[in-house]
């Protein structure tokens, strides 16, 4: 382990520090003071990596503090989200301006000194972990380790795709680089390996990860559980690997960043050794990424070692502010100005492409994207909703240029391959393709989709519903960040049949519905699929899970049943009881819609009038006003049966505590579908029996 002293360059009695060292020490002392005042947080990484991020921001990062959402800015991702105070201090010192939800300048600093003083307090712009859309200059929400670096791969992919589509010989609109700061925890998480493997395969030379190798995690030394050769691993991933033996050696740090920028055929990992030394020797063994407030005495001793006024708190020397203005401020402003001038000429020479970029920036769909949406005629045999979705996706994507995505090695099964002319595959050296091959990496795929969405593209990713669990964390983060990511999950039930319980989702659907802000859609026939896609492309900020079947679903005769446009309200009366006076309610989703309709017909023979309700989206239905919800589900009708090939958890919201829930309360089994339907009660006879019991009870 290389121990790095972070004492000042000059003796404590001499305050004539270089402006660079003074800036680094300002970052460190702001971080110490904020963590101490909050009595919460992690000072180790911010203090140890201050020289590295100072050099990056001040000398290399193409970022204009006056416009933190400039499209061609370099991205800086703090994957070590627990070190958030490091990023907040940089945002303050660099003078990053706040931007509101309408992408307008708010006329104030993104992070004021008072925000630093209120670190980790309610409504502060400096929460415990960086939050996208809350603090301008934060490129993505981080905290769960490994998510940031994996998301940065999506940003780098987006940069390559944007360049391939929009750059012209005289107008290099997109050539930004992506930097991500990670720690030992990020390297331990499996998602970082998934993402790094794909980044190396794609030769993303615009991507740089900075690995703060300080050998400390919450439990203590990394030697407890982590002894691999990280450099060798990344060399095997086809990355360029650079070592910086001393985090304080600015010349060595600068050399590493220059080498990254000169590398043209692979991503770069910069391994930085940083072991913190505080003012008092007893702190040496606890100086890691995860720590605790230092305490007033330790802070004074450390400031004294820096040649800093030891009793000053939140001190920001004016010459440091001026230094950042003359560095990143002036350089970033010049880059942005040149880009804007280039884009003005681009609008004249490439008006159609410029219009696309403007629509993308505002998260708007292109005009005419829905002009080829199909209508599916009635068909008792029908087709799987994965099949109809694939047809709809291709009809949309040819008119929606930045709708891009792929599958976790399952495109033939999920029917998500874009097959129209010139759709192409996104691969190393062929960055204009719109079909992505994520490999069997569901977790990394989810984070990469987030990175694409953060870059204003409209991404989709697909897989089997059972494997959504592998990618749960990035799905949750997409909901927190309000990103319009589309997750297409097929093989949605015991309809998987012979593959058995390991591949038959049971609890996945209700658990996804439990994520706040995530829109669920489980359409029941091909035309509900069409309307589901119409909804998806109208949502600028909500992530969506589209849940689709493998087995064929009858295409309903909409002259007999209600229009599928009811999907837009989350739930609707699909088939009304005679005279609009139902004795009971049958509520279903997806593949069970046709079962409910068959049961309705059978109940009519027994003089029981049933209403069939299609409920493809709990989230959207919950957004409707009470009057509409009561129109669909009249409170006075208590005889109710729900039908869904998933866990019954949550259905009491719609059928009441005394309603009948036909669903799954165990795992599935390996057998042909019809045998499974009989075994688990998804038959007309069983539904009718449950309905009659409900009517008798009522």
N, C-alpha and C positions, 0 to 999 in steps of 0.2 A: 504494500500500500504506500502510495506516495503522499507524504504529509506536506500540505501547502500552507505556508504562513500567509495570512491576509493582513498583516500589519502594514502601516503606511510606508511609503517609499522613503520618507525622511523621518528623522527622530521626532518624538512626540513634542519636543520643545520647539521644533521648527515648523511653522504652519505654512511655509511656502511650498505647498504641494503643487504638482502639475495639475492642469485643469482636467486632464483625463482621470488622474487618481482621485481628484476632488469629486468628480462626477461619480466614479465608482463608489466612493465612500458615502456620498449622498444617498445613492441607491441602498446601500447596506444599512445606513442609520435610519432611513425612513422605514425600511422593513423591520428593523429591530423595534423601533418606537411603536409602530402600528400593532405588531404582535403583542408587545408588552401592554399597550393600552387596552387592547381587546381581551387580554389575558387568555388568548386562544390563537393557535396558528403554528406555523412551521417556519422558523427563521433560518434553518440550516442551508437549504438549497438556495434561497434568495441571496444569502451572504456569500456562499461559495461560488455561485455562477454569475455574480454581478459583473466581473470583468468580461466574461464571455458575451453576455447579452448587451453590455455596453458597447463592445466593439462591433457586434452585429448591427445593432440599431444605429449607432452613430456613423458607421463607416461603410456598411454594405447593404443594409435593407433599403430597398426602393419603396418607400412608404411616405406619403405626404400627411403629416399630422392634421393639416387643415381639411383633408378630405379622406377619411379613413375607409371609405367604401369605393374609392377610385378602382375601376375594373382591373387594371393591370398592375395593381400594387403587389409587392411581395407579401406573402402570408407568413405570420409568425404564430405558431400553435404551441401553447404551453401544455404539453401532455402531462407533465407533473403538476396537475391542477392544484394540489395542496400548497404549492409555492405561489399561489395567486398574487400575494402581495408584491412579488417581484415584478409581475406584469403591470399591476396597478401603479407602482412607483415609476415605471418606464412611461406609461401613458401620461402620468402627471408631468414628469420632467420634459417629455417631448412636446407637451402642449397639444395633445390630441383633442380635436374638437368633437363635441357630441353631435350625433345625427338622430333625428326622430324617426318614428315609424313610417313616415312618408318619404324617407330618404332626403330630408331637408336638414340643412345646418341649423342647429338649435341655438347658436350664438353663445355657447359656453363651453368650458372644458368638460371633457368626458369624465375625468377624475380630478376633482378639486382637492386641495389640501385637507379640507374638512371631511371629505369622503375617506381619505386615508386615516384620519383621526377616528373615523367611525367604522373602521374595518370590522367585518363580520357582525355588524349591528343591523337591526331591522331597517329595510329600505335604503341602506347605503349602496352606492354604486360599486362598493368593494365587498361583495359577498365572499363567503368562505372558499368557494371555487369559482373560476371564471364562468360567466353566464352570457351566452350570445343573445343579442337583442336587448340586453339589460345595460351593458356597459360598452359604449362604442370603442372600437379597437380590439375587442375580444372577437376572434375569428370563429371560435366554436366553443361550446360548453364542454368543459373537461372536469375530471374528478375521478371517475372510474379508470383505473390505470390501464394504459394501453389504448384507450379509445382515441386519444388525441393523435398519436402517431398513425394509427390506422386511418383516421379521418383525413390526415394530411395526404395520404396516398390518393384519396378521392379528389382532393384539391389539385394535386399534381396531374392526375389523369385529366381533369377538367381543363387544366392549362394546355395540355398537349392537344386535346380535342378542339378547343376553341381556336388554337393557332392553326390547326389543320383546316378548319372550315373557313375561318374569317380572315386570316392573314393574306396579304397580297405583297408582291415584290416591293412596292413602295410604301407599304403600310403594315408594319409588324405590330399589330394591335395587342397581341398576347404573347409575351415571353417572360411572364413572371416566374419567380422561384418560390418554393415553399420550404420553410424551416420549422422544425419541431424540436422542442426541448423535452427530453425524456430522462427518466432515472432508472435505477435498478428494478423498481417495481414494474415499470412499463416493459422492461426486457424480460421479466419473468412471465408476464401474462401471455397466454398462448396467442391472443389476437395479434400481438406485435409480430410474431413469427409468421402467421398467415399473411399479414399485410406486407411484410418485408419480402417474403418469397415472391408475391405477385409483382411488387414494385421492381424487383430485380429482373424478373422475367420480362417485364414491359420496358426495361431500360429507361426508367424515368430519371433522367439526368438533371431535371429541374427540382429534385427532391433532396433535402439534406436533413438528416436527424442528428441532433447533438445529444450525446449520451453522457449525462453527468454520473460518472462512475465514482460514487463516494462510499460504496460498500456498507451502507447503513439502511436498514428498514425498521419498521416499528419494533420488531422483536429483538433487534440488535444487529450484530454484524451479519452481512449477507453470507458469510461462511457457514451459517447455520443451515442454509438450504440452497445455496447458489454458488456453484464452483465451475461453471462451464466457461469456455473460451468464447466470449461474445464476438470478438474480432474474427475468429475462425468461422463462426456460424454465419456471419454476414458476408464473409468472402465466399462461402459456399452458396449464399443467396445471389451472388454476382453483384455485390456492392463494392464500391471503392471505400476502403477503410483508412482513416487517418487517426493518428494518436497525438494528443496534446498532453504532455506529461505534467504541465503546471498551469492551472486555470488562470493564474495571475500573469503569465507570460504573454503580454499582448502581442508581441511580435509573432510568437508561435501560433496564437489564436488567429491572427490576421492571415498568416501563411496558410492555415487550414481552410479558411473561407475562400481564399483565392484559388486554392487547388480545387475545391468543390466547383467554383464557378467555371473553371477551365475544363472540368471533366465532362465529356460529351456523350458517353455511351453507357452510363450506369448511375444509379443513385449513390449518395455518399453518406457514410456514417462517420462522424467525428467523435472519438472517445476522449473525454476530458477527465483527467484525474483531479478531483477536488476533495480534499479532506480538510475540514474547517479547523482553524486554530483561533480560539477566542482569547480575550484578554487575560483570563485566569486559567491556569493549567488544569484545574479539576473539570473543566468543561470539555476537554479534548475528546473523551470517549463517547460523548452524547451529541456530537456535532454533525448529525446526519440530516438527511432530507426530512425525516420525521423527528420533530423535537417538541419543544415547549417554550413558552416565554422565558427569556434569559434571566429575568430579575433585574432590579434596578442597579444593584452593585455590579453585576456582570456587565451590564450595558455601559456603565460609566468606565469600567476598566477597559472594555473593548474600544470605546470611543477614544479613550486616552491613548491607546496603542495606535489609533489612526491619526493622532494629532488633531483630534476633533474636540470642540468644546464639550466636556463630558456631561454638563448639566443641561445642554440645549436639547430640545425635543422638536422633532419634525422640522429641522433646520434645512432650508433650501437656499444655498448661496446664490445670489443673482447671477454671478458669472457662470454658474453651472447651467442655469436656464438659457442664458445667452449662448453658451457653448452648444447646447442641443439645437437651438434655433439656427445657428450657423452650420451645423452638421446635418442631421437628418431633416431638419426643417427646410433648409435651403436646397439640399440635394433632392429630397423627395418632391418639393414644389417644382423644381425644374423638370423632373421626369414627368410629373403629371401635366404640366403646362405643354410640354412637347407632345404628350399623348393626345391631349384635347385638340391641339392644332392639327395633328395627323387625322384624328377622327372627323374633324370638320371637312377635310378634303375627301376622306373616305366616303362620307355621306353623299358627296357629289358624284364620285366615281362608282360607288357600289350602293345605291339607295335601298335596294331590296334587302341586302345583308345588313345594312345599318339599321333598317326598320326591325329586323329580327333581334338585333342586339338591344335595341331600346325596349322592345316588348319583353325580352328576357330579363332585362334590368328591373322592370316593373312587375315581374312575375305574372305577366299576362299571356294568355294563349294566343297563337297567331290567328289572324282572320281566316275563316274557312276551314278550320281544322276538322270540323264535324260534317263536311259536305258529302262524305262517302260513307257515313254510318249506315250499316245494313239494317234491314228489317227481316226477321226470320218468320216464314209462313208456318202455320200450324203443322205439327208433325208429332203423331203419337209416339213414334220411336225417338225422335229428338237427337240430341248430341250432348256430350259432356260439356259442362260450363267452361272447362279449360279450353275446349275446342272452339266454342263460340267466342270466348275471350280472345283467343289468338287471332281469329278473323277480325274482330273489332279493333284490336291493338294495331294490326297492320293497316287497316283502313284509316286509322287516325294518324299513325306515325309518319306516313308518307307526306302528310300535310303539317306535321309538327316537328320541324327539323331538330330541335333540341330535346325531344323525347327519346331518351337513350337508355339502354340497360341490357340485362342479360340474366343469367341463372347461375346457381351454384352447381354447375355440371349437369343440370337437369332440363335444359331447354327442350329437348325432344319430348319430354314428359309433361312439362308445364306449358308447352305450346307458346313460348314467348320469343321465338326467333323471328326477327324482322326479315321477311323474305322478298320484299319488293326490290326493284332494280336499284343498285348502288347503295343498298343499306350497309353492306360490308361488315367486316370484323375489326374490332379495335385490337391491334397487336403492335408489338414493337416495330417501328418503321412504317406502320400503317395506322396512323392515329386519327384518321377521319372516319373510321368504321363506327357503326352505331350498335353493333352486337358485341356485348362484353362477355368474356369467359372468365368468371371469378374462380373457377375451380371449386373443389369441395372445401369451401371456406365460408360457411354461412355467417360466422361472426364477423370476419373481416369485410365480407360483402355488405353487411348492414352499415358498418362505419364508413366504408367507401361511398356508399349511396349518400350518406349524410354529407360527405365532402363534396360530392357532385352537386347536391342541392344547395349547399352553402356557396357554391360558385354560380348559382342561378340557373343551372341546367334542371331538367325535369326527369329524374332518374327512376327506373323501376328495377326491381330485383326479384327473382323468383326461386321457389323451392317447394318442397313438400311441407304441409302445415305442421307435421310432427317435428320438423327440424327448425321451426321458428324459435324454439327454445334456445338453440345455439346462438341466435342473433338477438336475443331479447334486450340486452343492454342498449345497443344502438337504436333499436326501435323506440325504446323509452326516451332516449336522448333526443330523437327526432321529434317526439311529441313535446318535450320540454322546450325545444328550440323553435317549434312551429315550422318545421320543414316539410315541404310538399313531396315527400318520398312515397313511392308506390310499391307496396309489397304484394306480390302475387303468390298466394299459397294455394297449391292444388292438393289433390288426394286428401280431401277434407274430412274423412269420416271412416267408419268401418267399411265403407264402400271400397277401400283398398283390398278387402277380401283376403286372399291367401297369404299376403305378406304378414298378417298376424298383428298381435298387440304392440310389437315394437314400432310398427309403422302406422298404426291406427290412432289418430289424434282423439283424445277424449277431453282433457282439461285445457287444451291450448286455446280453443275459441273463447270460453268465458274469461280466461286469464288475459287475453288480448283486449277483450271488451272492458276490462277493468282499468286499462291505462288511460288516464285523463287526456282528452284531446285527440286520441287516435280513433279515426273513423273506421268502423267495421262495415263490410258489405258482403253478404252471402246471398247472391242472387239465385232465384229458383228456376229460371229457364233462360233461353238465349236472349229474349228481348229484355228481361231484367238485367242481363249482362250488359246490353247496349246502354241502358239507362244508368247502370252503375258507372260505366266509363264516362258517360256524359257528366255525371256528378263529380267524378274524380278530377277531371280536367277543368272543372269550374272552381276548385278549391285552391286558392293561392298559398295557403299556409298550413294546411292540415295534412299530416301523414295519413295514409289509408292502407288497410289490409283488405285485399280482395280475396275472398275465400271461395275456391272453385272445386268442382267435383271431377273425379276421373270418369265415373259411370255416366251413361247417357241419361239426360233429363228430357221428358216430353216437352216440346214447344207448345205452349198453350194457345188456344184459339181466342184471340183477344176480342173477337166479335161476341163471344159468349162471356168472357171474363173481363174484368176491369183493365184499363190501359196500364202498361208497365211503367208509365211516367210516375205512378204513385211511389216508385222507389225513391224519388227525390225527397219524400217526407219520412223516409225510414220505415214506415209501415202503412199499409192501406188495406181497404176491404177489397179482396180479390174476387170473392164470389159471395154475393149477398143471399141471405135466406129469403124465401118467398115473402113478398109484402114488406120486406125490410124489417121483419119482426122475428129475430132469431130466438130460439130457446136456449141455445148455447153457442160458445165460440171455440173454433179450432184455429190455433195460432201456430204457424210453422215458418221455417226458413229453408232456403236451398233445396236440396234433393227431396226433402220431405213435403214440399208444397203439393206435388202430385198425389202423394199419399193422403194428405188432408182433403183434397178435392174428391178422391175416390171414396173416402169415408163419408163426406158430405152427401154424396149420391146414395150411399147405402143407408145412411140415417134417414134420408127422406122417405125411403121405402117403409120405414118404421114410424112415420109421422113425427119425426123429430127434425125441426128446422135448424140447421146449423149455418153459421156465418164462417167463412174461411178468410183468415187474415194473413197476408204475407208480411213478414217482419224482417226484411233483409238487413236493417241497420238499427241496432239499439241506440247508438249514439245520435243518429239523425232523428229518430223518432222522439228521443228525449228532448230534442231542441224545439219540437213543435209546441204550440200553445196548448193549454189544458183542454180548451174546447175541442180542438181537433182530436187530441188523444182520446177524449171521452166519446167522440163520435165513432171512432174505430173500436174502442174497448169500453162500451157503456158500463159504468160502475154498477148499475142495477142487475146486470147479467153476470151472475157469479158462477154459473156452470161453464167451466173452461178447461180446455186440454191443450197443452203445448206439445209439439212434435219436433224433435231435433236430434240428429245422431251425434250428440256430444253430451258432455256432462250437464246434468239438469241444474247445476249451480246457477242461481240468479233468476231462474224462470218464475219464481214466486212473485217477482215484481209485476208480472203480466197476468198470471193465472190466480194469484192470491195464495194464501197459505193452505186453502182447502182444494185448490185446483189440482188437476192431474198432470204430471209431467212425464211424457214418454221420451226417455232419453237414456243415456248411459250412466250407470252408477258403478260400473266395474270397468276393467280394461277389456279390450276386444278379444278376438280369437282368430285362429287361422282356419279359414273355410271359404268356399264360394259365397258370393254376396247374398244370394237368396237364402242360403242356410243361415247366415248370420242375421238376416232380417227376421227370420222366424224365431231364432234363438233369443234375440234381444227385443222382440215385440214390435218391430216396425212393419206391421201388417194391417190391412184394413180391418180385419176381425178384432185385433187388439185395440185399435183406435176406437172403433165403434163400441166395444165393451166399456172402455174408459169413459166415453161420452155418455153412454146410457146411465152409468153409475153417477155421473155428475148431474145429469138431468133429474134422476131420482132423488138425489140428495137435495138439490135446489127446490 
